[in-house]
Amino acid sequence: MKKLFGRLAASLLALTLTSGFAAAQSKVTIAVGGGACLCYLPTVLAKQLGEYEKAGVAVELVDLKGGSDALKAVLGGSADVVSGYFDHCVNLAAKKQELQSFVIYDRYPGLVLVVSPAHTNEIKSIKDLAGKKVGVSAPGSSTDFFLKYLLKKNGLDPTSAAVIGVGLGATAVAAMQQGQIDAAVMLDPSVTVLQGGHPDLKILADTRTQKDTLAVFGGEYPGGALYTTTAWINSHEKEVQALTGAIVNTLNWIHSHSPEEIMAKMPEGMVGKDKALYLAALKNTIPMYSLTGLMDPKGADAVLAVFSEGSPEVAKANIDVTKTYTNKYVEQVKKTTGVNPK
């Protein structure tokens, strides 16, 4: 009898260990629309802090040139989730593609329209960009959407500027410094890096703070989020909940640590050689990170309003914007773990 109980106990222990190992091995591939960009820092930092592993999911981050490339990876089946800008969910809804964000980590987009140092004298305003070459991370990305919105807002044809894909990191900075493009939509740390060498850098539009975002959009405008197809969410709720918990914990960690402590956790390759400039950019960016992970419904409405103004297709689509995001998983984090989004 003792031997029988011993075997049963051993079998149960083996089963428990196997189950635990299997749970820890849930694998998710996240396509990031430009990992070096500080707008995506929470996604990368969560991995550096081990938050995904703690939540029981093995995450592979795939770094791509821009948000449109990350979106293509998910729609094409080579990645599961996008770490990119929420506005893609709204834009794709007009094409009957059902995408949904489940945790927001940027409450402002952080997009900055900057004039190339070599063209400061000839470009004084957004209206001067007609016929110019303007860099974006990748055509069809949020940087491209932002440019077209600003052109339309200033009375120009949204296609009046020639769009050039230059990425978000060192390639964008180099294109600007070498005068290959006349202006660019950039994000930090690239903006701060460029300012380091050109203190008189001309900025035509900035959305790194609440004040500037309100000035550009007339309301708060959510930026980076984890999103994917509703079909994947519905069939992978456990993984979605784990990813959400990891990001919420990371946001709490960000807002309870110093910029220096955050920088120390980031990969050396992303920080770069000039740590002082990276730190300055990080300090500029921290207010942009969400305190809660929750989508502000007014922010989602603002995204729809912006796209409706710039895209006839979106305006005619009668989009129910509430279907492009869910707060269910963030709200569940507090219920199940006691972690309270601040």
N, C-alpha and C positions, 0 to 999 in steps of 0.2 A: 504493500500500500504506500509506504514511504517513497519507494522508487517511482510509483505511478504519479504521486503528487509532485515529486521532484521533476519528472519529465514534463508534467503539465506546467509547472512554474517556469521551467526553462523555455518551454514553447511560448508561453505567454510573454516572457521577457523578450524573446527573440522577435515576436510579433510586434511588441511595443516599440522596440528599437527600430525595426524595419519601417513601421508606420511613421515614426518620428523622422527617420531619415528621408522617407518618401515625401513627407510634408515639407521638409526643408529643401527638397530638390525641385519644387515647383519652379519651372523655368519660364522667364518672361524676357523678351527682347524689346528694349525701348530704343526707338530711333530718335535721336536728338538733333534738332535743327541748327547745330553749331555749338558744340560743347564748350568752347572757350568763352562764349558770350556769358557775361554775368547774369543775363536774364534767365539763363538755364541753370544757374549755380545750385539751386536746391536739389535738382535731379542728380547732379554729380556728387554733391556733398552727402546726400543720403547714402550713396554707395561707399564713400570714404568713411563715413561714421558707422558703417555696418548695419544701417537701419533696415535695409531690405532683408538681409539675412535674419535679423532678429524677428522680422515679421513672417519668416518662413518662406521666402521666395528668393530664388537665385536670379539676379538681374544681370543681363548683358546690355551695356550701353553701346549703341552704334552711332558714331559721330558722323553727321552728314553736313553738306554745305549750307543748307537752308531749310526752313520749315516746309517748303513745297516738296523737297526731296524726301524729308522724313515722312510726310503724308503719303507720298507715292510708295514708300517702303511698306507701310501698313496696308494700303489698298491693294498692293501687289502680293502681299502675303509673306514678305521676307522679314517683317517685324510685327510685333503684337500691339504695341502702344506707341503713340507719338508724345514726345516731350516738345511741345511747340505752342504756337499762339492759338488761343481759343477761337479767334475770328474765322479760322478755316472751317470750324464746325458750322458756322452760320453760312458761309459762302457755299459750302458743299450741300447744304440743305436745299438750296435753290436748284441743285442738280439731282435732287431726290436721293442723295447719299446720306444715310443715317449715321452721323457721328455724334459722340457725346463726351463732354469733358466730365471728369469725376473728382478732380481736386485742382484748385487754382493756387498757384504759388506766386504770381505777380499781380498785384492789384493795379499797377500802372504798366503801360507797355515799354517804357524806357527807350522808345525810338527817337532818334535825333537826326534832323536833316542838316547836314553840314556842307559848307562850300569848300572846295579844294583850295589849299593855300595859294596855288598858282593862279587862281581865278577870282580872288577876293575882290579885285577892283572892278570886274565886269559884271559880277552877280551880287546885286544889292538886296533882292527880294525873291520870293518864290516865283513871281511873274517872269523873272529873267531866266527861268529854267527852260522856257519853251525853246525847242531845237537843240538843247544841250544834252550831253551824255551824263546820266545819273546812275551811280552804282547802287545796287540792292544786293542782298545776300544771294538771292536766286530769283529769277522771274517767277511770278506767281506766289511768292512768299509774302509774309506780313509786311516786310519792308517795302515791297512793291505796292501792296494795297495802300499803305500809309502815304506813299508818294502820290499815287493817283488821287487819293482823297484830298490831299493838300492842293494839288493842281486844280481840281474841280472847284474846291472851296475858294480859290483865288481867281476864278473866272476863266480858267484855261481848259482846253481839251485834256482829259486824263491821259491821253496817249501822245501829248505834244512833246514829251521828253523821251529820248532814247534810253531804254533801260538796259543796263549792263550788269551781269551777275559777277560779283567780286568777293563773295563770302562775307564773313563777319569778323575775322581775326586779322592776322598779319597781312593777308592778301589785300584786304580792304584798305588798311593803313598804307601799304606800299602803293596801291593804285592812286590814292589821294596825294601822297607825297610826290609821286612822279608825274602828277598832272595827267594821268591816263584818262581820267574822268573829270567832269566839271564840278560835280557835287556827289554826295552819297547819303543814303539813309544808313546810319550806323548805330551801334549800341556800345555800352561800356563792356570791357575796358578800352576798346578801340578809340572811343571819343577822347577819353582822358589821355591816352597815349599820344594821340595826335596833338592835343592841346599842350602836352609837355614840350613838344618841339616847336609849336606855333601858338604862343600865348594869345595872339590876336585872332585866332580861328573864328570865322564867322558862322554862327548858328542861326538857321532860319526858322527852325521849329524844334521844340524839346518836350519830351513827355516823361522825364525822369522823376518828376515830383507831382504831388497832387495839384498844386497851383498851376503848373504848366499844362498838365493833362486836362484840367478843367478849361483852361484858355483855348486849347486846341479842339477838344471834343465837346465841351459844354457839360461834361459829366465824367465820372470815373469810368475807366475803360480797361477791363481785364486783359492781361497779357498772357504770360506763360501758364500752361496747364498740362496735365496728363489727360489725353483723350484717345479714343479709339472708336471702332464701330460699335453700335448698340448690340449687334449680334455677338461680338466677342465679350462684351460686358455681361450680357445675359448668360453666356455659357462659361464664364470664368469669374463668378462673383467673389469667390475666395481670394483669387489673385488680385482682383480690383481692390478688395478691402485691405489686403496686405500692403499694396502699393500706396494706398491712401494713408494708412497709418504711418508708413515710413516717411512720407512727405510731411504730414502734420507734425510728427515728432521732430523732423529736421527744421521746420519753420520755427517751432518752439526753441530749438537749440540755437538757431541763428539769432533770435531776439533776446537770448539770455547770455550771449557771449560777445566778446569784443571783436571788431574787425580783424585785429591781429590774430586772434584765436581761430577765426574762420579761415583766414588766409593760410594759416599753418596746416590746416587739414586738407587744403586743395592740392591736386597733383602739381608737381614742380613745373611740368611742361605747360600747364595752363597759366600759372602765375607769371612765368617768364623771368627774364634776367633782371628787369627793373621792378623790384618789389615795391619800391616807394610809389611808383605810378599805379601799380595794380591795387595797392592799399588805398590810394586816393580815389580810384574808380570804385572800389568796393564800398567805401564810405558814402559815396554819392548814390550808390545803388541800394543799400540796405533798406531805406524807407520804402522802396518799391515792393519789397517782399510782403506777401500777405501775412496777416497776423492770425488768420483762422483756417485758411484753406477753402473757405466757402466762396461760392459765386454770389456776388451781389446782383440780384435780379435787375436792378437799375443799370448795372454795368453791361449785362447781356443785352438789355434793350438799347443801350447806346451803341453797341457793336452793330446791331441790326439796323439802327437808324443811319449809321455811317455808310454801311454797305448798300442800303436802299438808295441813298443819295448818289453814290458813285457807280452803282451797277443796276441797269434796268432789269436784268434777269432776276436779281434779288428782290427788287421793288415789286415785281409782278408775281412773285412766287407764293405770297401769303404764308410766309414762314411762321410757325409757332415756335418762337425762340426758347420757350420753356422746355422743349424736347431736345435742345442742343446741349443741355447740361443737367447734372443731378448733384444735389447736396447730400443725398442719402448716405453715402459712404463716409463722408466727413462727420456727419452727425452721429453715425454709428461708432466712430472712434471714441468719442466721449463716453458713450453708453457701455462699451465693452472693456475699455482700458482705463477709464478715469482720466485720460489725458484731455485736458480742457483747452480747446483752441482759444487763444487769448483774444 
